[in-house]
């Protein structure tokens, strides 16, 4: 996280100024762009785990007793595969045994001959969480009651977060665990001299595991503090700014609050690899982490090894990752590619999924899509992507609220292209320094994100499975203008993907957007208007069997079959609703 340490100091100083500051007023919403009024006592539903192994039963819980006639149906890609009545506040369902499969549970009632959707929830059946990673984070580890830890993890579980990055939990970069594997210290100071309690880290891991959420420990792959020599780190392992090894490459940090500057080592040096492997073994002995989240600082310019030979830093990542996997083959690995630095080599190493921290100049919605598509290519279509993309970045310098449209537009683009967005932890993420919690989520954003993550989970086989992006011929008439991706301000952008015998069409509504910069630094993006009953035509030389649609912006992502007509190559149908993002699925005979 290339800017994180510099930012920590700014953040700590800003707290003194900001304490007591009032919150910014809510964004104004207009017309049918407004958030709809809420039922005073809506049904909410949760599951006991973030994902399930094939053959494992799913336990559902709702917040109140349902009225007579309440039903639940279970769908896979718009097809009902099972249904039953709902008579209590908790029940179980055992999905089919197919691995890597998403489902949507729809709780509904018949009202005046129509189905009224009361609640929905996505379900992920996956034996390996890294197939469809939905990555969250933790950032603080003070002494905590178990009830507080339960509350954080249960909230993340509702968003189906199935992996957690334990950010800055460690003691020293070159010695992540304080103490030893069989006798760890009870408390230590992290790099910013903040207390970290072993009991909190351990309890977070154990609690996450109860929900099938995996825990990844964070660390730089090449960091050492100024006392590293006394801990056995050798001079010959470092990176240098000169050929005569006079000056070690370092990342300077102010003291206080920091313990030390961070000195960089050569990740391809086998001595360093063996040293940090032993340190990691102490971590795994003391704490039940599932793997290692590896970080870097991006392009560091011209560097040299101790012997004076030039070092291509990006090319050192792959041998380091291979060494980590060989040492602990049963642990998962992921590495941050800062603005894609070194991503090609990272993708061809034994990483389990790909992770990109996005910085300028990759500031447009189209850039997010390109990163995901590039990662798909680097990983030969076998590794899904997570983007660390910090929305409302400048706004997070002070207390206030996230701009709801900024977040939802960014998620809509990332999800439509098959990625995941690192954004949810104890709070929503606005900065590369993860403890920054200056910005809060309004209630409409909290509710919307539940639907967005249900959508990402339920339709994962279309969004994140195999398929080929294309440019379907879609047209409309009336007030809206369509354009093929990349997006254009003032238009509805069309993204197509061929998935087996289906054509998936994503419609992303930038009609009312004031900026096409996804970061929206100052939080000015307006709410879009919701459009109803949009006539669409799709050109194809195939016979269509079925057309259905779903959107996270209406009826909580529930799917709906659409009437259509086909005349030659022209298929006509009406899209019921478009606000931020709607997905149309055309199934062929």
N, C-alpha and C positions, 0 to 999 in steps of 0.2 A: 504494500500500500504506500505508493511513492510519496504522498504528501502527509501521511498520517502523523508522523512524529512532530513535524513542524506545526501541524494544526493543534496538537494537544495543548501546547503552551498558549496559543490564542484562545482556545476554549476555556482553559482554567482561569485566565485573566478576565475573560468576558463575563464569567459567572458573577464577579464582584459588581459589575455594572448592571447586570440584568436582573438580579434578585429584586423582586417586587414590581418588575415591569408588568403592565397589563397585557392581556392577550390581544392579538389583532382581531378585528371584527370579521365575522363570516363573510365569505364571498357572496356577492349578490347573484341571485339566480332569476331568470326570467322566463315567462311563457311556459311551454311544456318542457323546458329544460330543468324545471324545478324538481327537487326531490319529492316524490309523492308522500302524502301523509301516511303515517304509520298506524296500524291497528293498535289499540291500547293494550292488547294482550295477545300478541301474535304467537303462534306455535314456533318454537325453535327446536332444532334437533342436533344431536351430536352423536359421535361414535366413540368407542373406547380406545381406538388406535388410529394412528395416522395412515397406516397401510396394513395389509394382512397377507399372510402366507396362503398359498393355494390350499383349500380344504378347511381353512380356519373360519369359525363363525364370527359374524359381525354383531356386536351388541349396540343397539340404538337406544337413545334416551331422549324423550321430549319433556318440555318444561311444565306441561300441565295435562290433565286428563282430557282426551279428545272427546268431542261430541259424537253422538250416534251416527253411524254411516261413514266414519272416517276410514279411508283405505290407504294402503301403501303399495306402490308398484315399483319394480326394479327393472331398469332399462339398460341395455348395452347398445350404444350408438342408435338410439331412437326406437329400438325394438323392445317390447315388453317381454321379459323372460320369466317373470314370476310376480305374483301379487297376493295380498291378503288384507284382512281387516285389521284395524288398529284399535285395541280395546283397553290398553293400559299405557303407562308412561315408559315402559321398557320392553323390548322384545329382541329376538335374535333372528338372523337370516344367514344361511350358509350359501354363498355364491357357488357357481360352477367352479370346477377345479382348474380352469384355464389360467395359466400364469401371465403376468404382465397385461392385465386387463382392467379397464376402468368401467364403472357403473354409476348410474344416477338413481338414487331412491327419491321418488316423488310421493309426498303425502298429500292427499287431495280428498275432496268431497264432491258429490254430484249436486249442483245447484241449478235449478231451472233447465235441466237437460244438458248442462255444460260442466266440465270438470273445473273446479276451483282449486288451484294449487295453494296449499297451506304452508308447505315447507319442502325443501329439497336438501340433499347432501350427496356429495361425491364419495366414491369408494374405490380404493386402489388395491388390487390383488397383485402383489409383486414379491417374488422370493428374494430379489436383490434391490435395495432402495436406490442404488445408483443408476438403474435403468431409467427411472423417471424422477430425478432428484428435485425435491422442493426444499430448498436450503434456507435455513434461518440462522440466527446467531444468538450468542449470549455475550455480555460485555462487562458484567460486574459480579464480584464474588465475595461480598461482605459476609459477616456472620448472619445467617438467615434461618428463620423458622421453616420447618418442612411445609407448613401451610402456604407460605409465600412462594416457595419453589413449585409446589403443586399448581398454584394459580397461574404462574408463568407458563409452565409446560402444558397445562390443560388448554390454555388459550391458543398456543401454537398448534396443539393437536387439532383444534377445530378448523384451523386453516390447512390441515393435512401436511404440515411441515414434517418431513421425514428424515431430515439430517440437520445437525446443529454445528456451527463453527464456534468453538470456544475461543473467543478473541482475547488476546493478552492475558491469559490465565497464568502464564509461566513466570518463573523466578528470574532467570537470566536466559538470554537467547542461546548461549552455548551450554547452559545447564538448566533446562526447563523445569525440572523438579527440584524443589528445595529439600534437602535430605537425601535419603536413599529409597529404593523401591520397597524394601521391607521395613523402613522406618522413616517415612516422610515427615517433614515439619508440619506442624498444625496450622501455621500461618506464615506468610512471607510477603515481601514487597515486590510488586511488578516494576516494569521499567520506569513508570511515572511515580514510584514510591507510594502506590495505593495498596492497601491490604488485600490479600487473597487468602481465603480460608480453604484449607484442604477439605473440610467437611462439606462446604458449599459446593465445590467442584464435584466431589464424589456423589453427593446427593442429587445434583442436577443430572449427572450421567445415569444413575440408577433410576431416577424418576422418568427420564426420557425413554429408557429401555422398556419400561412398563407399557409405553404407548407405541412401541416399535419405531421409536425415533433414535437415530444413531448419533454418536458423539464424535466429533473430529477435533483433535487438538491443534491449535494454531501455532505456527512459529515461522520465522524467516529460515530459509535454507542455508544462509551464509552469514549469520550474525554472531558477533562476540563482543562482550563488554571489556572495559579497560583492565579488569582483573583476570582475564582469561588465562594468562600465562600461569598464574598460581593454581588454576584448575586443570592444567595439562594441555592447553591449546598451544601448538607449536608455531614459531615464527615462519617456518617454511610453508605453512598452509594458507597464508593471507594473500589477498590481492593488493597490488601496489600501483601507484600512479606514475612510477618511473621504473626504468629497466635495471636499476642498481639496488632495488628494494630498500630505498631510504625512507619512503613515505607510504604508510599503509593507507589504503582507501577507507574513508570513514564517512559516516553520516553524522554530522554534528548536531548535538542537542544541548539546550541550555540547562544549566544546573544552578539552583533548583528549577523545576521539580525533578528532573531526570537523574537517574543513577549515574549515567555514563553516556558518552558517545557510543555509536554502534560501528564496529570495524567489520569490514567485509572479507570473507574467506573465499577460496576457490572451490566451488561446488564439485568440480571434477577431480579434485585432489583426494586420493584414496585415504590418506592419513586423516583428513578432516571427515570424510565419509564414515570411516570406522569409528572415529571419536563420537560423532553425533549419534551413530547407531547405538552405541553403548549407553549414551544418555537417554535415548528414546526407550531403550529396554527398561530403564529405571521407571520411566513414565508408565509404560504398559504394565509393569509389575505392580505399581501402586494404584493405578486408576484404570478402569475398564473402558478406555477409549477404543473406538472402532477404527480409527485411522488418523492420518496426518494431513492437515490442511497446510500446504507449503506456500510460503509467500516470498516475494522478491520486491525489488525497488525500481524495476524498469531499467531502461538503458542508462548505464553509468559511464559512458564514454570510453576512452582508451585506457585499458588496464593491462597489467603485466603480472605474471607469476613470479615467484621468488627467484627463479633462475633467469629472469629477464625475457622470457618468451611472451609474446602477446597472447592475451586471452580473449576469445570471443565469448562473452558472458552468456549470450543466448544459447550457445552450443554446449554449455556446461550443465544445463538443466536436465537433459535426457539421461546422461550417465548417473547423475545424482539420484534421480527418480528410480532408475533401475536398481541402484544399490539399496535404496530404501525398501523396494519391493522384495528383493532377494533376501534381505535380512528378516522381513516380517511379511511373508507371502499371504497371510490371511487378513491383513489389515488393508483398508481402502486408502487410496491416495488421490488427492486433487491438488493442482497447483494454480495459483493466480498468474494469469498472463496480463500484466499491466499494459493496457491499451494494445493487447495482442503481442507484446514483446515476447518472442520465443515460443509462441503458441504452436507452431508447426512441430517443433521437436517435442514439446510437452504432449501433444496429441498422439504422437507416435511412441511415446513412453508408456509404461503400464499404469497410466492414470485411469480412474474409473468414470470420470466425466470431466467436462471442460468448464473453466471458470475464467471470466474476463472482467477485470475492473476497468470501467469505461471512463476515459478522460477526453478533453478537447484534443484534436479538433473533431472528434466523433460525437457531435452534439445534436444531430438531426435524427428524427424518427427512422429515416432510411438507414442511418448508420447502425442503429441497433439491429435491424434486420440483416444487414450485411455481415455483421460480426457473427451472428448465429449461423448464417448460411456458410460463411467461411469456415467456422468451426466444424460444421457438418462435413465439409470437404476434407479438412485436415484429419478428422477422425474416421474417414471412410463411411460416414453415415451410422457409425456404431456408438458414438458418444454424444449424449445430450449436453446442453449448455446451461450454465447459470451466469447471469450478468449482475455484477455489483455496480449499479447505476444510481447515483445519488441525486434524487429529485429535490428541487427547491433548495439547491445547495447554499446560495447566499442567504436565503430566508432563514436558514437554520443557524445563522449567526446570532439570532435573538429569539426570545420566546414568542411563540405564536402557534399557528396551525398549518399543517400541510394543505396545499391547494388540492382539493379532491380531483378536479379534472386532470391536473398534471400527473398525478399518480395513476389514474385509471387509463388515460391515453397511453402512458408508458407501458403499463402492464398489458393492455390490449395488444400493442404491437409485439412485445416480447412473447406473449403467450401464443398469438396467432402464428408466429414463425417457429414455435416449438421450443422456446426457451423458458427459463424460470428467472425470477427477479429476487435477488437477495435483498430483503427489505424488512422482514419481520423478526423481532426478538422480544426483549423486555419492553421495547418501544419500536416505533418505525424508524428506519435508518435514513438520515439526511446528510451524513458526513462520513468520510473515511475513518474518522475517530469514532468508533462504534458507541462509546458511552454517551456521546452527545444526544441528549433527549430534549433539546429546546423546542422542537415542534411536536405537537400532539395531533392525533387523528380526530376529526369530528365524527359524530355518530354516523353520518351518512357514508363516510369513507369506511368505517369499521364494518358496517353492514354490507356495503358494496364489495369489499374485499372477501368477505365470506363467500359471496356468490362467485366471484372471480376465481377463487381457489377451488371451490366445488367444480366449477366449469373446467379448469385446468386438469383436475383429477378425473372427473367423469369421462371426459372426451380425450384423454391422453393418447389413445390409439390413433386418433385422427390428427391431433395437434403435434404429438411428439414421437409417433411411430414412424415406420418407413413410409416413404412417399416422395414424389417429385414435384417441386414448385413449378407452376406454369402461369400462363396469362389467359384465363378463360374469356370468351367473348360475352360480356354482360352489358346490357343497356337498359335505360329507363327513359321515361319522359316526365315532364313536370318540373318541379322546383330544384331537384337535386341533379348534380353533374357528377358522373363517374369518370375515374381515370385509372389506368393500370398503374400498379406500384412501379416506381417509388411515389410517395404521397405528394399531393399538391394542396396547398392551403386553399380553402374554400370548396374543395371537392370531397366526394366519397371515394376512397381508394380501394381498389379491388386486388385481392391476393388469391391466387388459385393454387391448389395442391391436388395432385392425382394420388389417391390412396386406394390401391387394389381396384375394385370395380366401382369406385366412388370418385366423384369430383367434389372437392371441398372448396367453397367460395367464401372468403372472409371479406366483409365490408366494414371499413374503418372510416368513421364519419368525422372528417376535418372541416366540415362546412362552416362551422362557427369558430374555428380555432384562431386565436390571435397570434400564435407563434407555432413554428414547426420545430422548435428547439425542445427536445424532450426534458431537459433538465429544468427548464422554466425557472431560472435562478431566483427570481423575485416573486414567484407564485401568482402570475397574472392571467393564467389560462382560464377563459370563461367556461361555464357549464354549456354543453351542447344542447340544442333542442332535440327532443325526441320526435321522430317522424313515424307516422303510422301508415299502414296499407300502401306500400310503395310498389308500383307495378314494375316487374323485372322480366327481361327476356334473356335466354341463354341459348347460344348456338352450339349444336353438337350434331355429329353424324351418327350417333348411337341412339337406340331406343331407350327411353327413360322408363324405369319401373316405379320410382318413388322420389318425392322431394320432401325434405323436412328441414326444419331450422331450429336454432336455439341461440339465446343470447344471455350473457350474465346480467344484462341490464333490465330484464323483464321476466317475471314469473320465476325468478331465482334460477335461471338456467334450464328450466324444464324444456324438453324437446316437444315439437308440435309438427305433425304431418300437414303438408300443404297441398291443396288442390292445384292441379296444373293441366295445361293442354299442350299437346305437341302437334305441330303441323310441319311436316318435313323436318328440317334441321332446327326449327325454332320452337323452343320450350318457353311457355309463358306461365307466370305465377305471381302471386302477390306476397311481398314480404310484410309480415304483420307489424314489425317494430324495429327501429334503428335509432340508437342513441350514440354510444361510443363504438360498439362493436357487435355485429351479428354474424352468425355462421350459417350458411346454407349448404346442405349436403344433397347432392343429386346422385341417386343410385341407378345404375344401368341394368338392363335385362341381360 
